[in-house]
Amino acid sequence: MITNEIIKIASNTTNVGLTNKYTFKSIKKNSTCGDLIKIELISTNSKISSMKYETESCVYCEASASLLAKKIKALPINIIKKELNRVKESVKVNKDFNFHKKFEEFKFLINKKNFKRINCVLLPIEAVLKALK
């Protein structure tokens, strides 16, 4: 169910728009629904200093990308990889979702009410992980 909170986060365009300046880059497509995300990450001293993205996607993917861009800023790359993989794994086994405190806001996107849209929410996470491989 799309809420006002999801729409508010998705409408934050601070990090929207690719600059063609990046340390890591990735494109990921959801084969189920056709959502597409392109991301550019800039790394400084083994930390992400910037994430820019463009999407052709639903509001869940846009909200997830907007939130993710805000949350990974200034985090060490190894922590980002560890915590995003943990989010993906807990979703796969349908666990109660335990999030690193930096990613707690994802609880309203990744929950039982929105579980049918989980691939849309996970697409930006998968794109970041792909870029950081």
C-alpha positions in Angstrom: 0.0 0.0 0.0 1.4 3.3 -1.0 1.4 5.8 1.9 2.1 9.5 2.0 5.4 8.8 3.7 6.5 6.6 0.7 5.4 9.4 -1.7 7.3 12.0 0.3 10.5 10.1 0.3 10.2 9.2 -3.4 9.7 12.8 -4.3 13.0 13.9 -2.8 15.1 14.5 -5.9 18.3 15.7 -4.2 20.3 12.7 -5.5 18.5 12.3 -8.9 20.5 12.9 -12.0 23.7 11.3 -13.3 26.8 13.4 -13.5 29.1 11.0 -15.3 31.6 11.5 -12.5 31.9 8.3 -10.5 34.1 5.7 -8.8 31.6 2.9 -9.2 28.7 2.6 -11.7 25.9 0.1 -12.1 22.7 -0.5 -14.1 20.1 -2.9 -12.8 16.8 -4.0 -14.3 13.9 -5.8 -12.6 13.0 -8.5 -15.1 9.6 -9.0 -13.4 8.2 -5.5 -13.8 10.7 -3.7 -16.0 11.9 -1.2 -13.3 15.3 0.2 -14.2 17.9 2.0 -12.1 21.3 3.5 -13.0 23.6 4.6 -10.2 26.9 6.4 -9.8 28.8 6.2 -6.6 31.7 8.4 -5.6 34.1 7.0 -3.0 36.6 9.0 -0.9 38.9 7.3 1.6 36.9 4.0 1.3 33.7 5.7 2.1 30.8 6.6 -0.2 30.7 10.4 -0.5 27.9 10.5 -3.1 25.2 8.4 -4.8 23.4 9.7 -7.8 20.7 7.8 -9.6 18.1 7.8 -12.4 15.2 5.5 -12.5 12.4 4.4 -14.8 10.4 2.8 -12.0 7.5 2.6 -9.6 7.3 4.7 -6.4 8.6 1.9 -4.3 11.9 1.7 -6.2 12.2 5.5 -6.3 11.6 5.8 -2.5 14.1 3.0 -1.9 16.7 4.7 -4.1 16.2 8.1 -2.4 16.5 6.7 1.1 19.5 4.6 0.1 21.3 7.5 -1.4 20.9 9.4 1.8 21.8 6.6 4.1 25.0 5.3 2.5 26.6 8.7 2.5 29.8 8.7 4.7 29.6 5.0 5.4 32.6 2.8 4.8 32.2 0.6 1.8 32.7 -2.7 3.7 29.9 -1.7 6.1 27.6 -0.9 3.2 28.2 -4.2 1.6 27.8 -6.2 4.8 24.5 -4.4 5.9 22.9 -4.4 2.4 23.7 -8.1 2.0 22.1 -8.7 5.4 19.0 -6.9 4.4 18.8 -9.0 1.2 19.3 -12.3 3.1 16.7 -11.5 5.7 14.2 -10.8 3.0 14.9 -14.1 1.2 14.2 -16.1 4.4 11.2 -14.0 5.3 12.6 -13.1 8.7 11.6 -10.3 11.0 13.7 -7.6 9.5 16.7 -6.5 11.7 18.3 -3.4 10.3 21.6 -1.7 11.1 20.5 1.5 12.9 21.5 3.6 9.8 19.0 1.6 7.7 16.1 1.4 10.2 14.0 3.7 8.0 13.7 0.9 5.4 11.3 -0.9 7.8 8.3 1.0 6.4 9.4 -0.1 2.8 10.4 -3.7 3.6 7.5 -5.1 5.6 4.7 -7.6 5.3 2.2 -5.0 3.8 4.6 -4.2 0.9 6.1 -7.7 0.6 4.7 -8.2 -2.9 6.7 -5.2 -4.1 9.9 -6.4 -2.4 11.8 -6.7 -5.7 11.0 -3.1 -6.4 12.4 -2.0 -3.0 15.5 -4.2 -3.4 16.5 -3.0 -6.9 18.5 0.0 -5.7 20.2 -2.1 -3.0 21.1 -4.7 -5.6 22.4 -2.0 -7.9 24.7 -0.6 -5.2 26.0 -4.1 -4.3 26.6 -4.8 -8.0 28.6 -1.5 -8.4 30.7 -2.3 -5.3 31.7 -5.8 -6.4 
